[in-house]
Amino acid sequence: MLDDLAIYQKTYDFMLWLHPVVNKFPKSQRFVLGQRIENKTIDLIHAFIVANAAREKHTLLAAASADLDELRMLVRLAKDLRFMSVRQYGFAAERMNEIGRMLAGWMARFPQPNAA
C-alpha cells in the first residue's frame, strides 16, 4: 500500500517535521507563506498517491516535480525572510533533495510515452 511507497513516507515525514516549523512563522505570514508551504507539501503527497494508482505515470510525476520545485522556492523564501533558521533550511533542503532524487528515479522508470 502507500506505506510501502518510500517517496510517500519520506514526504509525509517531511510534512510532520515542517508543520511545527511553519507554526512558528510570524502571525502575519503563518496564514500566507506558511499555508502555501503546507498546502504545496500536501499537493506533493496527493500527486504521489494519484501517480501510484495511475497507469500513465509520467505526466503526473512531471507535475509532482513542478510542485517540488515550487516547494523548494517557498522554503527558500521563508529562510531568506528569516522565518526559519539556516539550520532548519539546511535540513529541509536535504529532505527535499532526497525526495527529488527519489522522484527522478521513479520518473526514469516511466518514460514519457511517444507522441503520435
Rosetta constraint file for C-alpha pairs under 8 A:
AtomPair CA 1 CA 5 HARMONIC 7.11 0.50
AtomPair CA 2 CA 8 HARMONIC 6.79 0.50
AtomPair CA 2 CA 9 HARMONIC 7.85 0.50
AtomPair CA 2 CA 49 HARMONIC 7.36 0.50
AtomPair CA 3 CA 8 HARMONIC 7.17 0.50
AtomPair CA 3 CA 9 HARMONIC 6.24 0.50
AtomPair CA 4 CA 9 HARMONIC 7.86 0.50
AtomPair CA 5 CA 9 HARMONIC 6.55 0.50
AtomPair CA 6 CA 10 HARMONIC 6.15 0.50
AtomPair CA 7 CA 11 HARMONIC 6.09 0.50
AtomPair CA 7 CA 48 HARMONIC 7.77 0.50
AtomPair CA 7 CA 99 HARMONIC 6.23 0.50
AtomPair CA 7 CA 102 HARMONIC 6.30 0.50
AtomPair CA 7 CA 103 HARMONIC 7.26 0.50
AtomPair CA 8 CA 12 HARMONIC 6.03 0.50
AtomPair CA 8 CA 45 HARMONIC 6.26 0.50
AtomPair CA 8 CA 48 HARMONIC 6.43 0.50
AtomPair CA 8 CA 49 HARMONIC 7.59 0.50
AtomPair CA 9 CA 13 HARMONIC 6.06 0.50
AtomPair CA 10 CA 14 HARMONIC 6.13 0.50
AtomPair CA 10 CA 95 HARMONIC 7.80 0.50
AtomPair CA 10 CA 99 HARMONIC 6.86 0.50
AtomPair CA 11 CA 15 HARMONIC 6.16 0.50
AtomPair CA 11 CA 41 HARMONIC 7.60 0.50
AtomPair CA 11 CA 44 HARMONIC 7.83 0.50
AtomPair CA 11 CA 45 HARMONIC 6.57 0.50
AtomPair CA 11 CA 99 HARMONIC 6.85 0.50
AtomPair CA 12 CA 16 HARMONIC 6.32 0.50
AtomPair CA 12 CA 45 HARMONIC 7.08 0.50
AtomPair CA 13 CA 17 HARMONIC 6.31 0.50
AtomPair CA 14 CA 18 HARMONIC 5.99 0.50
AtomPair CA 14 CA 92 HARMONIC 7.68 0.50
AtomPair CA 14 CA 95 HARMONIC 6.82 0.50
AtomPair CA 15 CA 19 HARMONIC 6.09 0.50
AtomPair CA 15 CA 38 HARMONIC 7.41 0.50
AtomPair CA 15 CA 41 HARMONIC 6.48 0.50
AtomPair CA 15 CA 42 HARMONIC 7.81 0.50
AtomPair CA 16 CA 20 HARMONIC 7.72 0.50
AtomPair CA 17 CA 21 HARMONIC 7.17 0.50
AtomPair CA 18 CA 22 HARMONIC 6.18 0.50
AtomPair CA 18 CA 38 HARMONIC 7.79 0.50
AtomPair CA 18 CA 92 HARMONIC 7.97 0.50
AtomPair CA 19 CA 23 HARMONIC 6.26 0.50
AtomPair CA 19 CA 38 HARMONIC 7.16 0.50
AtomPair CA 20 CA 24 HARMONIC 6.57 0.50
AtomPair CA 21 CA 25 HARMONIC 7.13 0.50
AtomPair CA 21 CA 84 HARMONIC 7.20 0.50
AtomPair CA 22 CA 30 HARMONIC 6.58 0.50
AtomPair CA 22 CA 34 HARMONIC 5.32 0.50
AtomPair CA 22 CA 38 HARMONIC 7.86 0.50
AtomPair CA 23 CA 30 HARMONIC 6.41 0.50
AtomPair CA 23 CA 34 HARMONIC 7.45 0.50
AtomPair CA 24 CA 30 HARMONIC 7.59 0.50
AtomPair CA 24 CA 83 HARMONIC 7.77 0.50
AtomPair CA 25 CA 29 HARMONIC 6.21 0.50
AtomPair CA 25 CA 30 HARMONIC 5.27 0.50
AtomPair CA 25 CA 34 HARMONIC 6.95 0.50
AtomPair CA 25 CA 83 HARMONIC 5.37 0.50
AtomPair CA 25 CA 84 HARMONIC 7.49 0.50
AtomPair CA 26 CA 30 HARMONIC 5.97 0.50
AtomPair CA 26 CA 83 HARMONIC 7.14 0.50
AtomPair CA 27 CA 31 HARMONIC 7.24 0.50
AtomPair CA 28 CA 32 HARMONIC 7.32 0.50
AtomPair CA 29 CA 33 HARMONIC 5.41 0.50
AtomPair CA 29 CA 34 HARMONIC 6.16 0.50
AtomPair CA 30 CA 34 HARMONIC 4.49 0.50
AtomPair CA 30 CA 35 HARMONIC 6.32 0.50
AtomPair CA 31 CA 35 HARMONIC 5.07 0.50
AtomPair CA 31 CA 36 HARMONIC 7.94 0.50
AtomPair CA 32 CA 36 HARMONIC 6.30 0.50
AtomPair CA 33 CA 37 HARMONIC 6.23 0.50
AtomPair CA 33 CA 74 HARMONIC 7.38 0.50
AtomPair CA 33 CA 78 HARMONIC 7.49 0.50
AtomPair CA 34 CA 38 HARMONIC 6.29 0.50
AtomPair CA 35 CA 39 HARMONIC 5.93 0.50
AtomPair CA 36 CA 40 HARMONIC 5.96 0.50
AtomPair CA 36 CA 74 HARMONIC 7.77 0.50
AtomPair CA 37 CA 41 HARMONIC 6.27 0.50
AtomPair CA 37 CA 71 HARMONIC 6.30 0.50
AtomPair CA 37 CA 74 HARMONIC 6.25 0.50
AtomPair CA 37 CA 75 HARMONIC 6.99 0.50
AtomPair CA 38 CA 42 HARMONIC 6.29 0.50
AtomPair CA 39 CA 43 HARMONIC 6.05 0.50
AtomPair CA 40 CA 44 HARMONIC 6.16 0.50
AtomPair CA 40 CA 67 HARMONIC 6.59 0.50
AtomPair CA 40 CA 68 HARMONIC 7.90 0.50
AtomPair CA 40 CA 70 HARMONIC 7.65 0.50
AtomPair CA 40 CA 71 HARMONIC 6.04 0.50
AtomPair CA 41 CA 45 HARMONIC 6.41 0.50
AtomPair CA 41 CA 68 HARMONIC 7.96 0.50
AtomPair CA 41 CA 71 HARMONIC 6.95 0.50
AtomPair CA 42 CA 46 HARMONIC 6.10 0.50
AtomPair CA 43 CA 47 HARMONIC 6.09 0.50
AtomPair CA 43 CA 67 HARMONIC 7.25 0.50
AtomPair CA 44 CA 48 HARMONIC 6.41 0.50
AtomPair CA 44 CA 64 HARMONIC 5.78 0.50
AtomPair CA 44 CA 67 HARMONIC 6.07 0.50
AtomPair CA 44 CA 68 HARMONIC 6.78 0.50
AtomPair CA 45 CA 49 HARMONIC 6.34 0.50
AtomPair CA 46 CA 50 HARMONIC 6.21 0.50
AtomPair CA 47 CA 51 HARMONIC 5.95 0.50
AtomPair CA 47 CA 60 HARMONIC 6.68 0.50
AtomPair CA 47 CA 61 HARMONIC 7.26 0.50
AtomPair CA 47 CA 63 HARMONIC 7.62 0.50
AtomPair CA 47 CA 64 HARMONIC 5.66 0.50
AtomPair CA 48 CA 52 HARMONIC 5.93 0.50
AtomPair CA 48 CA 61 HARMONIC 7.44 0.50
AtomPair CA 48 CA 64 HARMONIC 7.21 0.50
AtomPair CA 49 CA 53 HARMONIC 6.56 0.50
AtomPair CA 50 CA 54 HARMONIC 6.16 0.50
AtomPair CA 50 CA 60 HARMONIC 7.61 0.50
AtomPair CA 51 CA 55 HARMONIC 7.89 0.50
AtomPair CA 51 CA 56 HARMONIC 7.78 0.50
AtomPair CA 51 CA 57 HARMONIC 5.27 0.50
AtomPair CA 51 CA 60 HARMONIC 5.62 0.50
AtomPair CA 51 CA 61 HARMONIC 6.47 0.50
AtomPair CA 52 CA 57 HARMONIC 7.40 0.50
AtomPair CA 56 CA 60 HARMONIC 7.68 0.50
AtomPair CA 57 CA 61 HARMONIC 5.97 0.50
AtomPair CA 57 CA 107 HARMONIC 7.88 0.50
AtomPair CA 57 CA 110 HARMONIC 6.50 0.50
AtomPair CA 58 CA 62 HARMONIC 6.04 0.50
AtomPair CA 58 CA 107 HARMONIC 6.21 0.50
AtomPair CA 58 CA 110 HARMONIC 5.81 0.50
AtomPair CA 58 CA 111 HARMONIC 6.21 0.50
AtomPair CA 58 CA 112 HARMONIC 5.52 0.50
AtomPair CA 58 CA 113 HARMONIC 7.87 0.50
AtomPair CA 59 CA 63 HARMONIC 6.32 0.50
AtomPair CA 59 CA 112 HARMONIC 7.43 0.50
AtomPair CA 60 CA 64 HARMONIC 6.28 0.50
AtomPair CA 61 CA 65 HARMONIC 6.17 0.50
AtomPair CA 61 CA 103 HARMONIC 7.37 0.50
AtomPair CA 61 CA 106 HARMONIC 7.99 0.50
AtomPair CA 61 CA 107 HARMONIC 6.35 0.50
AtomPair CA 62 CA 66 HARMONIC 6.44 0.50
AtomPair CA 62 CA 107 HARMONIC 7.70 0.50
AtomPair CA 63 CA 67 HARMONIC 6.31 0.50
AtomPair CA 64 CA 68 HARMONIC 6.19 0.50
AtomPair CA 65 CA 69 HARMONIC 6.27 0.50
AtomPair CA 65 CA 100 HARMONIC 7.38 0.50
AtomPair CA 65 CA 103 HARMONIC 7.22 0.50
AtomPair CA 66 CA 70 HARMONIC 6.25 0.50
AtomPair CA 67 CA 71 HARMONIC 6.15 0.50
AtomPair CA 68 CA 72 HARMONIC 6.17 0.50
AtomPair CA 68 CA 96 HARMONIC 7.46 0.50
AtomPair CA 68 CA 100 HARMONIC 7.31 0.50
AtomPair CA 69 CA 73 HARMONIC 6.39 0.50
AtomPair CA 70 CA 74 HARMONIC 6.26 0.50
AtomPair CA 71 CA 75 HARMONIC 6.13 0.50
AtomPair CA 72 CA 76 HARMONIC 6.11 0.50
AtomPair CA 72 CA 93 HARMONIC 7.37 0.50
AtomPair CA 72 CA 96 HARMONIC 7.13 0.50
AtomPair CA 73 CA 77 HARMONIC 6.13 0.50
AtomPair CA 74 CA 78 HARMONIC 6.27 0.50
AtomPair CA 75 CA 79 HARMONIC 6.34 0.50
AtomPair CA 75 CA 89 HARMONIC 7.22 0.50
AtomPair CA 75 CA 92 HARMONIC 7.79 0.50
AtomPair CA 76 CA 80 HARMONIC 6.13 0.50
AtomPair CA 76 CA 89 HARMONIC 7.20 0.50
AtomPair CA 77 CA 81 HARMONIC 6.04 0.50
AtomPair CA 78 CA 82 HARMONIC 6.19 0.50
AtomPair CA 78 CA 83 HARMONIC 5.18 0.50
AtomPair CA 78 CA 84 HARMONIC 6.12 0.50
AtomPair CA 79 CA 83 HARMONIC 5.71 0.50
AtomPair CA 79 CA 84 HARMONIC 4.97 0.50
AtomPair CA 79 CA 85 HARMONIC 6.30 0.50
AtomPair CA 79 CA 86 HARMONIC 6.61 0.50
AtomPair CA 79 CA 89 HARMONIC 6.22 0.50
AtomPair CA 84 CA 88 HARMONIC 6.11 0.50
AtomPair CA 84 CA 89 HARMONIC 6.58 0.50
AtomPair CA 85 CA 89 HARMONIC 6.13 0.50
AtomPair CA 86 CA 90 HARMONIC 6.03 0.50
AtomPair CA 87 CA 91 HARMONIC 6.31 0.50
AtomPair CA 88 CA 92 HARMONIC 6.14 0.50
AtomPair CA 89 CA 93 HARMONIC 5.93 0.50
AtomPair CA 90 CA 94 HARMONIC 6.20 0.50
AtomPair CA 91 CA 95 HARMONIC 6.37 0.50
AtomPair CA 92 CA 96 HARMONIC 6.11 0.50
AtomPair CA 93 CA 97 HARMONIC 5.97 0.50
AtomPair CA 94 CA 98 HARMONIC 6.16 0.50
AtomPair CA 95 CA 99 HARMONIC 6.22 0.50
AtomPair CA 96 CA 100 HARMONIC 6.00 0.50
AtomPair CA 97 CA 101 HARMONIC 6.17 0.50
AtomPair CA 98 CA 102 HARMONIC 6.30 0.50
AtomPair CA 99 CA 103 HARMONIC 6.06 0.50
AtomPair CA 100 CA 104 HARMONIC 6.10 0.50
AtomPair CA 101 CA 105 HARMONIC 6.26 0.50
AtomPair CA 102 CA 106 HARMONIC 6.24 0.50
AtomPair CA 103 CA 107 HARMONIC 6.09 0.50
AtomPair CA 104 CA 108 HARMONIC 6.16 0.50
AtomPair CA 105 CA 109 HARMONIC 6.57 0.50
AtomPair CA 106 CA 110 HARMONIC 6.81 0.50
AtomPair CA 107 CA 111 HARMONIC 6.32 0.50
